[in-house]
Amino acid sequence: MGVSSKRLVGWLRGPATGNSAMGVYGLVTAMVALFLTYSMVATVVVVVPLLSTTTIIVATIVVWVVMWAILDVLASRFLRETPT
């Protein structure tokens, strides 16, 4: 009862592999990453207490955009149909 890689990739293709979907996946990934590393991030940003919230928000946005770009490139290479 193995699943072939062609069938798995066929299942992954679809409307949930567009640019906006990758943005949502990137946002979820960034939020999970921030949640898992919050104590470390809070320890680092306490150096500048006046701007600590701004630093956390900017770090979250940077991680989100980077993850969005990485996921979009990976999806365009491996999941989306290539024109023939």
C-alpha positions in Angstrom: 0.0 0.0 0.0 2.8 2.4 -0.8 2.0 5.8 -2.2 3.9 6.7 -5.4 5.8 10.0 -5.5 3.9 10.9 -8.7 0.6 10.5 -6.9 1.8 12.4 -3.8 3.0 15.3 -5.9 -0.3 15.2 -7.8 -2.1 15.5 -4.5 0.0 18.4 -3.4 -0.7 20.4 -6.6 -3.8 22.5 -6.8 -5.1 25.8 -5.6 -3.2 25.7 -2.3 0.1 26.1 -4.0 -0.3 29.7 -5.3 1.7 32.7 -4.3 -0.8 33.8 -1.7 -1.1 30.3 -0.2 2.7 30.3 0.2 2.4 33.6 2.0 -0.1 32.1 4.4 2.1 29.0 4.9 5.1 31.4 5.5 3.1 33.4 8.1 2.1 30.3 10.0 5.8 29.1 9.9 7.0 32.4 11.1 4.5 32.5 14.0 5.4 28.9 15.0 9.1 29.8 14.9 8.6 32.9 17.0 6.5 30.9 19.5 9.2 28.3 19.8 12.0 30.7 20.1 10.3 33.6 22.0 12.3 33.3 25.2 15.5 33.5 23.2 14.3 36.4 21.1 13.0 38.3 24.2 16.4 37.8 25.9 18.2 39.3 22.9 15.9 42.3 22.5 16.0 43.3 26.1 19.3 45.0 25.3 17.2 47.9 23.8 14.2 48.0 26.1 12.5 51.0 24.4 12.4 49.2 21.0 12.0 45.6 22.1 8.4 45.2 20.8 9.4 46.9 17.5 12.4 44.5 17.2 10.2 41.5 17.8 7.7 42.6 15.2 10.4 43.4 12.6 12.0 40.0 13.2 8.7 38.3 12.7 8.1 40.2 9.4 11.6 39.4 8.2 11.2 35.7 9.0 7.7 35.7 7.3 9.0 37.3 4.1 12.0 34.9 3.9 9.9 31.8 4.5 7.4 33.1 1.9 10.1 33.5 -0.6 11.6 30.1 0.1 8.3 28.3 0.0 7.3 30.0 -3.2 10.5 29.1 -4.9 10.2 25.5 -3.7 6.6 25.2 -4.8 7.4 26.7 -8.2 10.2 24.2 -8.7 8.6 21.0 -7.4 4.8 21.3 -7.0 3.4 23.5 -9.7 2.8 22.3 -13.2 5.5 23.3 -15.7 4.2 24.5 -19.0 4.9 22.1 -21.9 
